[in-house]
Amino acid sequence: MNDGNNNKEAKGKRVILPSTFPNSPRNMHQKCADAMSIFSHFGLPDLFITFTANPKWQEIVENLKPGEEAIDRPDIVSRVFHLKMNYLLKHITDDGIFGTVIAWVYVIEFQKRGLPHSHILVVLANDYKLKDPESVNATISAEFSQDQETQELVKTFMVHGQCGTDNPKAPCMSEKGCSKHFPKEFCNETILTNGFPKYQRRQCAPVIVRGKKVDNSMVVPYNPYLLKRFNAHINVECCSGLIDSEDEWDKTFSEAIEMEMPHQLRELFVFVCTINNTFDALSVWDKYHIQMAQNFLQEGRSQKEADISALIEIENMLRESEKSLLNFGFNLSSIIDQNVDTIVNVDDVPFEEEVDSRINKLNEQQRTAYDTIMRALNEESNECKCFFVDGPGGSGKTFLYNVLIDKALTLSKSVKTFAFSGIASTLIKGGRTLHSTFKLPLNCDETNKCNLSIEGPDAEPFVFVDLILIDEISMVPKRVLMAIDEYLQDVMGNNMPFGGKVVVLGGDFRQTLPVVPFGSKAEIIDCCVKKSYIWKEFKKLKLTTNMRSEGQIKFNKWLLSIGNGELVDVEIPKNMLSHDLINEVVDSNNSEKGEAAIVTIEFLNTLCPSGLPPHELLLKVGSIVILLRNIQPSMGLCNGTRLIITKLFEHSIECQFTTNDKRIVIPKFKFEPTEQNWPFKFTRIQIPVVPAFAMTINKAQGQSFTRV
């Protein structure tokens, strides 16, 4: 080959080996892409198995000549390993020793040191997945067996070699210690997390292995059947994906307790419970409950009383997000018995005199709308009670909503208020986002329904609700409103629109309409609620008087004419135009990558889909950021809220609201892109903020000047 490179008289030419040539670079790239496609289609693997050749296998020893060792005959070792490997795959896939297998991928490694070994990833059918500690214990063991034969095999093949201070030059050693994290901690029972599970490793009497005393902390996880069947090192691990681990939350809280006040720690606890249904809240509470209840202890209460007070506050905050500590394994029976009045979430009922004074401030059109809606709220009839308050920006819709809410509360009526965006939901009392309350997917289509039960705790709030108010309806896709209508009909057991509830929609269709990615004007209009079957049931209540610019009749008419599309040519002042937007678009287009044979981690880190923070966040104290998720709308923490960074930690940040002095701690979130144009799936764990000094029109729609 060197002669061909250096001798110009040599014949031939350079060629690129095709993907059909075994073990060529293109062949390896194609196999890697195939493996990623398999897991993209069938889901994440459930088992990770490492199978290493045993040089003392009888089939190898019998074929060695006198004086030869296994290392001298790689041909024999490889052939025997190939046969054993095929037999192992037959046991796993055909015989189903772990259950029904729907997909598997394996790679065989030949290294300069050591023997050939394979890494196998197995995807099990749903009925056989390792979902609980019992199923893991039935498949994987990390202890010395009571069976004498199995124990001898564990001593021979499944004990991690001496390392650490006993052998600092061991291959597994690094600057931080053993790269395999041995010895492991003892654990009386298997604990499953979203990262690496902690297997059952009970304390036991030491046994002698290679002249040293070892215990269960040094045992490599294995399957007893495979160990006895193949007489070799077979490491079997339960893998539930590298998504997020409890270590992340533990590090977040350990940072926060050094710098934050107790009420901020409780808020952080609520945030994590809100964003992560698999959060091990009990373990974190047991570890940090003293710090979370510190202010109550300083008031002279006992630890038990302080814990109860802290849990009451946490429960109240969770209920504002339609969750409870009961969802995370807490036993609240004793707390509820002693503090039932405190636990129950009661709406703040305003004084009737204050409400009446605000009613008197309504203009003529607002008063007409108010009287019409209140008449429907107070009457018992089978007529449709759906209303649409139509008014341009500044016509006093938000003021009318809050008057309706306050008056209904003084009449002991139950009210639920919603908006499509997080920012808009903060402008009306008790506002929630539609998606979070009705458990709707972010991209709602014809097949999606409200992910709520039509009976029990999910349905109870909607059975007794009297008034439902939805603001900024122009942004709501018609499928969302139709899904809510269908759910309320199912809950109430009738075919009346929204189950016969009084429903008030508000908005301005001159403003931003639903977002349809790459949609035409016709597609965007077709997505509006005006194109749904339910729209004809709504009675229109118009507000035309601009309350923000009273006395400027000419200016008001000009604004309406623009919104109504009556002015074709609108001259925009030059100082209001941006000439840098094209450069931003060009930069983003130039940074796009072409189709790659392999989606590398580095490439994934460069992606920044809509709604996701970048992989690398460049922040500093004092910078202004915008929130990308609805964390706690009742506290004003919505998608689009602007915050000022006050402290930076490794796993979280402390921020202050731009509108007041309140400070909160924001942890990392798990993000998954909602865009469907990616040929793969990926997850990003990052703090849900991006640097910003302004917000988009979609996020800002509905704001009043006093709340910007």
Phi, psi and omega per residue, in radians:
M1 nan -0.734 3.102
N2 -1.095 -0.640 3.110
D3 -1.093 -0.680 3.121
G4 -1.177 -0.516 3.135
N5 -1.377 -0.571 -2.993
N6 -1.784 -0.460 -3.103
N7 -1.628 1.925 -3.074
K8 -1.242 -0.244 3.118
E9 -1.436 -0.191 -3.126
A10 -1.151 2.566 -3.134
K11 -1.550 2.909 3.075
G12 1.801 3.111 -3.133
K13 -2.582 2.807 3.103
R14 -1.276 2.464 3.107
V15 -2.307 2.705 3.043
I16 -1.674 2.134 -3.137
L17 -1.163 2.232 -3.115
P18 -1.304 2.989 -3.130
S19 -1.194 -0.279 3.116
T20 -1.381 -0.194 3.125
F21 -1.460 2.043 -3.056
P22 -0.984 2.343 3.040
N23 1.199 0.186 3.007
S24 -1.291 2.794 3.134
P25 -0.944 -0.744 -3.140
R26 -1.193 -0.604 3.091
N27 -1.132 -0.722 3.128
M28 -1.189 -0.683 3.092
H29 -1.081 -0.738 -3.130
Q30 -1.137 -0.710 3.124
K31 -1.143 -0.677 3.110
C32 -1.126 -0.755 3.107
A33 -1.117 -0.658 3.093
D34 -1.094 -0.741 3.138
A35 -1.094 -0.740 3.126
M36 -1.132 -0.637 3.114
S37 -1.161 -0.655 3.130
I38 -1.067 -0.830 -3.111
F39 -1.286 -0.483 3.050
S40 -1.133 -0.579 -3.108
H41 -1.506 -0.767 -3.019
F42 -1.668 -0.192 -3.138
G43 1.800 3.072 -3.095
L44 -1.199 2.627 3.125
P45 -1.192 2.701 3.136
D46 -1.835 -0.510 -3.106
L47 -2.267 2.447 3.032
F48 -2.101 2.031 -3.022
I49 -2.073 2.261 3.049
T50 -1.979 2.135 -3.071
F51 -2.069 2.057 -3.093
T52 -1.976 2.426 -3.140
A53 -1.126 2.583 3.102
N54 -1.925 1.965 -3.097
P55 -1.123 -0.226 -3.125
K56 -1.729 0.200 3.032
W57 -0.975 2.471 -3.104
Q58 -1.030 -0.662 -3.114
E59 -1.116 -0.497 3.112
I60 -1.425 -0.834 -3.080
V61 -1.056 -0.699 -3.096
E62 -1.157 -0.400 -3.075
N63 -1.794 0.100 3.069
L64 -1.510 2.452 3.074
K65 -1.386 2.797 3.122
P66 -0.970 2.284 -3.138
G67 1.563 -0.187 3.134
E68 -1.548 2.641 3.007
E69 -2.093 2.913 -3.091
A70 -1.027 -0.604 -3.119
I71 -1.150 -0.361 3.134
D72 -1.441 -0.269 -3.081
R73 -2.207 1.229 3.118
P74 -1.084 -0.406 3.118
D75 -1.141 -0.750 3.133
I76 -1.202 -0.786 -3.130
V77 -1.032 -0.790 -3.103
S78 -1.157 -0.689 -3.128
R79 -1.159 -0.786 3.130
V80 -1.134 -0.731 3.125
F81 -1.079 -0.674 3.120
H82 -1.072 -0.761 3.130
L83 -1.144 -0.756 3.128
K84 -1.126 -0.669 -3.135
M85 -1.097 -0.789 3.113
N86 -1.084 -0.654 3.135
Y87 -1.193 -0.674 3.095
L88 -1.105 -0.774 3.119
L89 -1.093 -0.638 3.095
K90 -1.106 -0.732 3.105
H91 -1.063 -0.720 -3.059
I92 -1.331 -0.818 -3.000
T93 -1.549 -0.809 -3.074
D94 -1.509 -0.821 -3.101
D95 -1.380 -0.372 3.061
G96 1.126 0.854 -3.131
I97 -1.170 -0.402 3.070
F98 -1.797 -0.028 -3.047
G99 2.008 -3.023 -3.128
T100 -1.202 2.202 3.140
V101 -1.791 2.225 -3.123
I102 -1.803 -0.278 3.105
A103 -2.855 2.614 3.064
W104 -2.693 2.636 3.112
V105 -2.452 2.436 3.086
Y106 -2.484 2.726 3.078
V107 -2.357 2.458 3.133
I108 -1.924 2.290 -3.098
E109 -1.979 2.359 3.014
F110 -2.059 2.021 -3.072
Q111 -1.950 2.814 3.115
K112 -1.133 -0.599 3.091
R113 -1.921 2.605 3.095
G114 1.436 -3.065 -3.061
L115 -1.825 2.841 3.087
P116 -1.079 2.488 3.100
H117 -2.562 2.814 -3.107
S118 -2.179 2.634 3.012
H119 -2.031 2.181 -3.051
I120 -2.110 2.276 3.027
L121 -1.928 2.277 -3.041
V122 -2.180 2.308 3.043
V123 -1.883 2.107 -3.118
L124 -1.657 2.704 3.043
A125 -1.133 2.764 -3.043
N126 -0.974 -0.642 -3.094
D127 -1.223 -0.265 -3.052
Y128 -2.052 0.139 3.134
K129 -1.201 2.629 -3.118
L130 -1.465 1.546 -3.003
K131 -1.705 -0.233 -3.083
D132 -2.515 2.880 -3.120
P133 -1.018 -0.584 -3.122
E134 -1.108 -0.769 -3.139
S135 -1.196 -0.575 3.088
V136 -1.174 -0.789 -3.135
N137 -1.107 -0.528 3.121
A138 -1.282 -0.316 -3.079
T139 -1.888 -0.650 -2.998
I140 -2.197 2.410 3.063
S141 -2.191 2.501 3.087
A142 -2.250 0.573 -3.107
E143 -2.353 2.790 2.988
F144 -1.172 2.312 -3.074
S145 -1.359 2.662 3.044
Q146 -1.320 -0.404 3.084
D147 -1.257 2.219 -3.015
Q148 -1.113 -0.732 -3.133
E149 -1.108 -0.797 3.137
T150 -1.141 -0.661 -3.137
Q151 -1.101 -0.686 3.116
E152 -1.143 -0.663 3.102
L153 -1.176 -0.659 3.086
V154 -1.096 -0.758 3.108
K155 -1.036 -0.663 -3.060
T156 -1.349 -0.745 -2.955
F157 -2.003 -0.445 -2.889
M158 -2.033 0.390 3.069
V159 -1.893 2.213 3.138
H160 -1.121 2.423 -3.101
G161 -1.144 2.793 3.141
Q162 -1.081 2.304 3.126
C163 -2.601 -2.943 -3.123
G164 1.278 -2.468 -3.123
T165 -1.175 -0.451 3.128
D166 -1.248 -0.533 -3.122
N167 -2.656 1.360 -3.066
P168 -1.145 -0.247 -3.140
K169 -1.714 0.242 3.123
A170 -1.100 2.606 -3.110
P171 -1.024 -0.461 -3.085
C172 -1.457 -0.111 -3.037
M173 -1.404 2.460 3.049
S174 -2.326 -3.035 -3.127
E175 -1.093 -0.534 -3.096
K176 -1.635 0.081 -3.118
G177 1.981 -2.717 -3.105
C178 -1.171 2.172 -3.132
S179 -1.199 -0.320 3.112
K180 -1.673 0.033 3.064
H181 1.119 0.626 3.006
F182 -1.679 2.602 -0.057
P183 -1.285 2.581 3.141
K184 -1.409 2.783 3.084
E185 -1.308 2.575 3.051
F186 -1.243 2.552 -3.119
C187 -2.586 2.139 -3.074
N188 -1.248 -0.368 3.111
E189 -2.605 2.738 -3.129
T190 -1.219 2.340 3.120
I191 -2.100 2.144 -3.139
L192 -1.702 2.256 3.018
T193 -2.209 3.109 3.116
N194 -1.371 -0.086 3.094
G195 -1.864 -2.057 3.127
F196 -1.623 2.215 3.119
P197 -1.235 2.653 3.042
K198 -1.735 1.975 -3.081
Y199 -1.368 2.772 3.098
Q200 -1.139 2.063 3.106
R201 -2.388 1.520 -3.112
R202 -1.422 2.627 3.096
Q203 -1.129 2.440 -3.104
C204 -2.533 2.963 3.076
A205 -1.216 2.388 -3.120
P206 -1.091 2.628 3.041
V207 -2.118 2.758 -3.094
I208 -1.596 2.127 3.081
V209 -2.302 2.097 -3.124
R210 0.933 0.679 3.081
G211 1.397 0.076 -3.137
K212 -2.109 2.626 3.064
K213 -1.455 2.216 3.107
V214 -2.334 2.795 3.100
D215 -2.313 -2.898 -3.059
N216 -1.110 -0.323 -3.118
S217 -1.183 -0.249 -3.104
M218 -1.902 0.144 -3.094
V219 -1.496 2.273 3.063
V220 -1.427 2.306 -3.110
P221 -0.964 2.437 -3.070
Y222 -2.614 2.936 3.007
N223 -1.896 2.080 -3.048
P224 -0.976 -0.704 -3.109
Y225 -1.112 -0.850 -3.121
L226 -1.142 -0.643 3.137
L227 -1.064 -0.789 -3.140
K228 -1.270 -0.562 -3.064
R229 -1.304 -0.621 -3.019
F230 -1.942 -0.142 3.037
N231 0.895 0.886 -3.089
A232 -2.720 3.009 3.076
H233 -1.305 1.959 3.076
I234 -2.274 1.770 3.128
N235 -1.518 2.139 -3.137
V236 -2.031 2.128 -3.116
E237 -2.157 2.547 3.017
C238 -1.564 2.094 -3.137
C239 -2.047 2.119 3.121
S240 -1.950 0.324 3.038
G241 1.691 2.551 3.091
L242 -1.601 1.189 -3.050
I243 -1.718 -1.230 3.066
D244 -2.632 2.487 -3.094
S245 -2.062 2.810 3.120
E246 -1.151 -0.364 3.092
D247 -1.061 -0.600 -3.134
E248 -1.073 -0.794 -3.137
W249 -1.211 -0.646 3.132
D250 -1.096 -0.722 3.109
K251 -1.166 -0.654 3.133
T252 -1.080 -0.807 -3.120
F253 -1.246 -0.644 3.138
S254 -1.118 -0.553 3.041
E255 -1.244 -0.777 -3.019
A256 -1.166 -0.643 -3.071
I257 -1.146 -0.350 -3.136
E258 -1.329 -0.446 -2.965
M259 -2.188 -0.339 -2.956
E260 -1.827 2.758 3.103
M261 -1.370 2.792 -3.111
P262 -0.981 -0.732 -3.107
H263 -1.170 -0.518 3.068
Q264 -1.238 -0.600 3.066
L265 -1.145 -0.684 3.113
R266 -1.157 -0.693 3.097
E267 -1.113 -0.719 3.095
L268 -1.069 -0.720 3.095
F269 -1.037 -0.745 3.123
V270 -1.154 -0.730 -3.141
F271 -1.016 -0.807 -3.103
V272 -1.157 -0.701 3.081
C273 -1.081 -0.633 -3.094
T274 -1.208 -0.667 -3.027
I275 -1.626 -0.211 -3.027
N276 -2.412 1.823 -3.116
N277 -1.237 -0.331 -3.123
T278 -1.696 0.153 -3.127
F279 -1.080 2.274 3.124
D280 -1.428 1.298 -3.034
A281 -1.124 -0.627 -3.119
L282 -1.065 -0.783 -3.123
S283 -1.126 -0.744 3.141
V284 -1.159 -0.697 3.108
W285 -1.114 -0.773 3.133
D286 -1.054 -0.580 -3.069
K287 -1.447 -0.589 -3.000
Y288 -2.131 0.278 -3.065
H289 -1.142 -0.540 3.140
I290 -1.128 -0.778 3.133
Q291 -1.173 -0.641 -3.118
M292 -1.223 -0.449 -3.111
A293 -1.871 0.296 -3.012
Q294 -1.054 -0.723 -3.101
N295 -1.157 -0.546 3.087
F296 -1.277 -0.583 3.077
L297 -1.136 -0.647 -3.130
Q298 -1.206 -0.271 3.081
E299 -1.470 0.036 3.094
G300 1.662 0.139 3.136
R301 -1.429 2.763 3.056
S302 -1.283 2.927 -3.129
Q303 -1.079 -0.688 3.141
K304 -1.135 -0.768 3.129
E305 -1.141 -0.680 3.122
A306 -1.139 -0.721 3.113
D307 -1.087 -0.734 3.134
I308 -1.091 -0.761 3.130
S309 -1.094 -0.718 3.128
A310 -1.152 -0.724 3.130
L311 -1.159 -0.624 3.094
I312 -1.074 -0.794 3.138
E313 -1.127 -0.722 3.117
I314 -1.113 -0.740 -3.139
E315 -1.098 -0.732 3.127
N316 -1.094 -0.716 3.114
M317 -1.184 -0.662 3.126
L318 -1.155 -0.647 -3.125
R319 -1.162 -0.440 3.049
E320 -1.167 -0.361 3.081
S321 -1.834 0.358 3.117
E322 1.071 0.595 3.105
K323 -2.294 3.021 -3.125
S324 -2.629 2.730 3.048
L325 -1.091 -0.389 3.081
L326 -1.052 -0.527 3.125
N327 -1.187 -0.275 -3.071
F328 -2.005 0.341 3.014
G329 1.545 0.163 3.123
F330 -1.403 2.516 3.052
N331 -1.725 1.845 -3.049
L332 -1.768 0.164 -3.035
S333 -1.054 -0.782 -3.110
S334 -1.191 -0.628 -3.139
I335 -1.190 -0.785 -3.111
I336 -1.123 -0.667 3.138
D337 -1.077 -0.652 -3.050
Q338 -1.563 -0.415 -2.984
N339 -2.335 0.699 -3.034
V340 -1.054 -0.635 -3.111
D341 -1.226 -0.525 -3.140
T342 -1.371 -0.649 -3.083
I343 -1.202 -0.674 -3.048
V344 -1.119 2.288 -3.109
N345 -1.489 1.848 -3.097
V346 -1.889 2.286 3.112
D347 -1.133 2.508 3.071
D348 -1.261 1.969 -3.106
V349 -1.580 2.139 -3.113
P350 -1.325 2.903 3.070
F351 -1.256 2.451 -3.086
E352 -1.125 -0.639 3.141
E353 -1.108 -0.676 3.123
E354 -1.136 -0.705 3.137
V355 -1.141 -0.763 -3.127
D356 -1.076 -0.654 3.131
S357 -1.163 -0.586 3.119
R358 -1.307 -0.567 3.077
I359 -1.088 -0.666 -3.131
N360 -1.172 -0.303 3.127
K361 -1.494 -0.118 3.136
L362 -1.174 2.438 3.048
N363 -1.371 -3.102 -3.013
E364 -1.086 -0.794 -3.119
Q365 -1.201 -0.708 3.093
Q366 -1.093 -0.699 -3.124
R367 -1.163 -0.666 3.097
T368 -1.092 -0.790 3.114
A369 -1.116 -0.738 3.138
Y370 -1.061 -0.849 -3.115
D371 -1.098 -0.700 -3.124
T372 -1.112 -0.780 -3.113
I373 -1.226 -0.749 -3.134
M374 -1.147 -0.577 3.094
R375 -1.103 -0.752 3.111
A376 -1.174 -0.575 -3.120
L377 -1.237 -0.557 -3.076
N378 -1.611 -0.272 -3.091
E379 -1.646 2.493 3.024
E380 -1.718 1.880 -3.135
S381 -2.663 2.884 3.120
N382 -1.667 0.168 3.124
E383 -1.346 2.733 3.109
C384 -1.137 2.372 -3.083
K385 -2.131 0.890 -3.105
C386 -1.953 2.309 -3.077
F387 -2.340 2.575 3.058
F388 -2.177 2.018 3.100
V389 -1.561 1.883 -3.075
D390 -1.792 2.087 3.133
G391 -2.807 2.465 3.098
P392 -1.224 2.971 3.114
G393 -1.008 2.289 3.126
G394 1.640 0.058 -3.103
S395 -1.529 0.017 3.047
G396 1.586 0.475 3.140
K397 -1.153 -0.805 -3.110
T398 -1.076 -0.712 3.098
F399 -1.071 -0.739 3.120
L400 -1.119 -0.743 3.124
Y401 -1.006 -0.864 -3.067
N402 -1.153 -0.578 3.053
V403 -1.154 -0.758 3.107
L404 -1.059 -0.758 -3.126
I405 -1.107 -0.843 -3.110
D406 -1.096 -0.729 -3.133
K407 -1.156 -0.703 3.119
A408 -1.106 -0.671 3.134
L409 -1.177 -0.646 3.103
T410 -1.166 -0.393 3.096
L411 -1.626 0.230 3.137
S412 1.071 0.584 3.061
K413 -1.613 2.619 3.085
S414 -1.611 2.269 -3.055
V415 -2.204 2.417 3.018
K416 -2.245 2.244 -3.083
T417 -2.087 2.455 -3.071
F418 -2.431 2.855 2.967
A419 -2.605 2.838 -3.098
F420 -1.352 -0.611 -3.129
S421 -1.887 2.744 -3.122
G422 -1.142 -0.726 -3.139
I423 -1.083 -0.802 -3.122
A424 -1.102 -0.561 -3.114
S425 -1.210 -0.379 -3.137
T426 -1.378 -0.191 -3.063
L427 -1.491 -0.300 3.127
I428 -2.028 2.591 -3.043
K429 -1.084 2.285 3.107
G430 1.201 0.341 -3.046
G431 -1.141 2.435 3.054
R432 -2.283 2.827 3.045
T433 -1.501 2.575 -3.109
L434 -1.090 -0.745 -3.059
H435 -1.121 -0.745 -3.090
S436 -1.243 -0.638 -3.091
T437 -1.326 -0.790 -3.086
F438 -1.624 0.132 3.095
K439 0.902 0.927 3.128
L440 -1.703 2.523 3.057
P441 -1.179 2.716 -3.112
L442 -1.103 -0.686 3.090
N443 -1.840 1.646 -3.034
C444 -1.588 2.228 3.094
D445 -2.169 -2.935 -3.033
E446 -1.115 -0.416 -3.068
T447 -1.577 -0.201 -3.053
N448 -1.447 2.496 3.080
K449 -2.221 2.973 3.017
C450 -1.186 2.198 -3.094
N451 -1.483 0.976 3.137
L452 -2.260 2.600 3.070
S453 -1.315 2.576 -3.131
I454 -1.509 0.128 3.043
E455 -2.614 2.907 -3.141
G456 1.488 -2.772 -3.059
P457 -1.054 -0.581 3.141
D458 -1.109 -0.752 -3.019
A459 -1.511 -0.409 -3.019
E460 -0.944 -0.779 3.138
P461 -1.069 -0.536 -3.095
F462 -1.489 -0.361 3.085
V463 -1.174 -0.704 -3.029
F464 -1.739 0.018 -3.137
V465 -1.247 2.472 -3.138
D466 -1.818 -0.617 -3.075
L467 -2.329 2.232 3.067
I468 -2.029 2.165 -3.092
L469 -2.134 2.205 -3.127
I470 -2.157 2.056 -3.118
D471 -1.681 2.837 3.141
E472 0.913 0.874 -3.085
I473 -1.173 -0.351 -3.130
S474 -1.113 -0.429 -3.130
M475 -1.510 -0.194 -3.023
V476 -1.468 2.176 3.040
P477 -1.129 2.589 -3.070
K478 -1.077 -0.548 -3.107
R479 -1.153 -0.545 3.106
V480 -1.152 -0.825 3.141
L481 -1.134 -0.665 3.127
M482 -1.168 -0.663 3.116
A483 -1.140 -0.679 3.099
I484 -1.157 -0.738 3.103
D485 -1.040 -0.808 -3.134
E486 -1.110 -0.697 -3.131
Y487 -1.151 -0.793 -3.128
L488 -1.153 -0.596 3.057
Q489 -1.110 -0.731 3.118
D490 -1.146 -0.702 -3.125
V491 -1.145 -0.773 -3.076
M492 -1.486 -0.205 3.088
G493 1.226 0.559 3.062
N494 -2.492 3.001 -3.091
N495 -1.797 0.201 3.101
M496 -1.248 2.628 3.103
P497 -0.954 2.211 -3.133
F498 0.985 0.558 3.079
G499 1.157 0.329 3.141
G500 1.507 0.120 3.141
K501 -1.350 2.712 3.021
V502 -1.382 2.024 -3.084
V503 -2.092 2.203 3.122
V504 -2.059 2.095 3.046
L505 -1.820 2.557 3.106
G506 -2.455 2.602 3.117
G507 2.837 -3.051 -3.110
D508 -2.467 1.936 -3.104
F509 -1.312 0.018 2.992
R510 -1.379 -0.274 -3.092
Q511 -1.646 -2.768 -3.018
T512 -1.130 2.332 3.120
L513 -1.700 3.071 3.135
P514 -0.977 2.570 3.135
V515 -1.481 2.133 3.054
V516 -2.092 1.853 -3.094
P517 -0.962 2.175 3.112
F518 1.020 0.409 -3.103
G519 -1.471 2.630 3.063
S520 -1.397 3.022 3.108
K521 -1.042 -0.715 -3.131
A522 -1.117 -0.684 -3.139
E523 -1.202 -0.666 3.120
I524 -1.152 -0.767 3.125
I525 -1.128 -0.692 3.136
D526 -1.148 -0.391 -3.138
C527 -1.408 -0.253 -3.091
C528 -1.199 2.740 3.142
V529 -1.154 -0.367 3.115
K530 -1.119 -0.341 -3.137
K531 -1.663 0.127 3.125
S532 -1.566 2.780 -3.121
Y533 -1.150 -0.387 -3.034
I534 -1.470 -0.258 -3.002
W535 -1.104 -0.579 -3.098
K536 -1.145 -0.258 -3.131
E537 -1.433 -0.190 -3.046
F538 -1.559 2.384 3.047
K539 -1.588 2.259 -3.073
K540 -1.499 2.268 3.078
L541 -2.128 1.981 -2.999
K542 -1.671 2.433 2.976
L543 -2.141 2.109 -3.096
T544 -2.091 -0.303 -3.103
T545 -1.326 2.138 3.132
N546 -1.423 1.906 -3.075
M547 -1.411 -0.260 -3.121
R548 -1.421 -0.516 -3.073
S549 -2.276 0.961 3.109
E550 -1.088 2.432 -3.139
G551 1.601 -0.190 3.115
Q552 -1.848 1.196 -3.026
I553 -1.083 -0.772 -3.097
K554 -1.093 -0.773 3.138
F555 -1.128 -0.709 3.123
N556 -1.088 -0.758 3.133
K557 -1.128 -0.642 3.120
W558 -1.117 -0.733 3.108
L559 -1.092 -0.775 3.139
L560 -1.130 -0.661 -3.134
S561 -1.150 -0.589 3.061
I562 -1.185 -0.814 -3.137
G563 -1.101 -0.596 -3.135
N564 -1.444 -0.044 3.133
G565 1.330 0.351 -3.110
E566 -1.441 -0.424 3.093
L567 -1.688 2.069 -3.104
V568 -1.425 -0.858 -3.115
D569 -1.840 1.967 3.120
V570 -1.986 2.098 -3.131
E571 -1.458 2.118 -3.121
I572 -1.776 2.257 3.121
P573 -0.977 2.463 -3.065
K574 -1.094 -0.564 -3.126
N575 -1.253 -0.115 3.107
M576 -1.706 -0.039 -3.095
L577 -1.655 2.550 3.078
S578 -1.934 2.253 3.136
H579 -1.820 0.032 -3.090
D580 -1.695 -0.124 -3.074
L581 -1.094 -0.678 -3.122
I582 -1.083 -0.705 3.122
N583 -1.080 -0.672 3.120
E584 -1.121 -0.742 3.135
V585 -1.126 -0.758 3.136
V586 -1.079 -0.747 3.131
D587 -1.059 -0.723 -3.131
S588 -1.179 -0.651 3.118
N589 -1.194 -0.682 -3.126
N590 -1.181 -0.439 -3.108
S591 -1.494 -0.108 -3.122
E592 -1.217 2.438 3.129
K593 -1.610 2.637 3.036
G594 -1.363 -3.105 3.136
E595 -1.143 2.270 -3.130
A596 -1.951 2.618 3.123
A597 -1.210 -0.574 -3.138
I598 -2.296 2.348 3.073
V599 -1.520 1.707 -3.079
T600 -1.412 2.838 3.101
I601 -1.076 -0.684 3.134
E602 -1.063 -0.684 3.120
F603 -1.179 -0.753 3.121
L604 -1.052 -0.623 -3.133
N605 -1.173 -0.388 3.123
T606 -1.432 -0.274 -3.086
L607 -1.340 2.490 3.091
C608 -2.512 1.304 3.136
P609 -1.118 2.879 3.139
S610 -1.042 2.313 3.099
G611 1.560 -0.084 3.125
L612 -1.912 2.443 3.025
P613 -1.273 2.758 3.107
P614 -1.184 2.770 3.113
H615 -1.041 -0.716 3.123
E616 -1.935 1.945 -3.139
L617 -1.627 2.129 3.089
L618 -1.722 1.823 -3.071
L619 -2.248 2.792 3.000
K620 -2.663 2.770 3.140
V621 -1.079 2.294 -3.134
G622 1.721 -0.238 -3.140
S623 -1.350 2.676 -3.141
I624 -1.676 2.297 3.139
V625 -2.215 2.837 3.099
I626 -2.095 2.390 -3.093
L627 -1.350 2.480 -3.080
L628 -1.907 0.053 -3.123
R629 -2.468 2.655 3.008
N630 -1.436 1.803 -3.116
I631 -1.605 -0.974 -3.118
Q632 -2.584 1.487 -3.079
P633 -0.972 -0.586 -3.121
S634 -1.116 -0.400 3.103
M635 -1.699 0.026 -3.118
G636 1.524 0.121 3.140
L637 -1.584 1.504 -3.065
C638 -2.143 2.911 3.025
N639 -1.077 1.943 -3.110
G640 1.988 -0.178 3.128
T641 -1.153 2.333 3.107
R642 -1.614 2.378 -3.089
L643 -2.362 2.779 3.078
I644 -1.996 2.226 -3.123
I645 -1.279 2.249 3.126
T646 -1.970 -0.492 3.098
K647 -2.555 2.575 3.107
L648 -2.090 2.207 3.041
F649 -2.030 3.050 -3.134
E650 -1.278 -0.602 -3.059
H651 -2.037 0.060 -3.139
S652 -2.848 3.036 3.061
I653 -2.390 2.664 3.011
E654 -1.827 2.302 -3.104
C655 -2.247 2.748 3.065
Q656 -2.107 2.445 3.090
F657 -1.103 2.552 3.085
T658 -1.303 -0.312 -3.068
T659 -1.730 -0.215 3.118
N660 -2.705 -3.054 -3.055
D661 -1.639 0.043 -3.081
K662 -1.168 2.387 -3.141
R663 -2.062 2.512 3.135
I664 -2.425 2.753 3.095
V665 -1.828 2.255 -3.111
I666 -1.978 2.071 3.121
P667 -1.500 -3.072 3.073
K668 -1.388 2.587 3.124
F669 -2.037 2.829 2.998
K670 -1.731 2.149 -3.104
F671 -1.974 2.461 2.984
E672 -2.279 2.249 -3.106
P673 -1.045 2.409 3.079
T674 -1.571 -0.225 3.133
E675 -1.202 2.470 -3.074
Q676 -1.731 0.064 -3.042
N677 -1.616 0.201 3.075
W678 -1.652 2.412 3.137
P679 -1.423 0.189 -3.122
F680 -2.648 2.939 3.097
K681 -1.964 2.487 3.054
F682 -2.614 2.763 -3.124
T683 -2.156 2.459 3.116
R684 -2.212 2.315 3.076
I685 -1.863 2.020 -3.044
Q686 -2.761 2.778 3.047
I687 -1.188 2.278 -2.975
P688 -1.382 1.004 3.106
V689 -2.434 2.770 2.963
V690 -2.415 2.563 3.081
P691 -1.067 2.329 -3.115
A692 -2.856 2.466 3.042
F693 -1.926 -0.027 3.131
A694 -2.635 3.042 3.118
M695 -2.282 2.794 -3.119
T696 -1.252 2.859 3.120
I697 -1.078 -0.673 -3.124
N698 -1.054 -0.734 -3.141
K699 -1.277 -0.583 -3.027
A700 -1.475 -0.239 -3.018
Q701 -1.020 2.302 3.093
G702 1.719 -0.162 -3.103
Q703 -1.273 2.548 2.978
S704 -1.629 2.714 -3.076
F705 -1.061 -0.530 -3.126
T706 -1.296 -0.220 -3.083
R707 -2.029 0.163 -3.114
V708 -1.188 nan nan
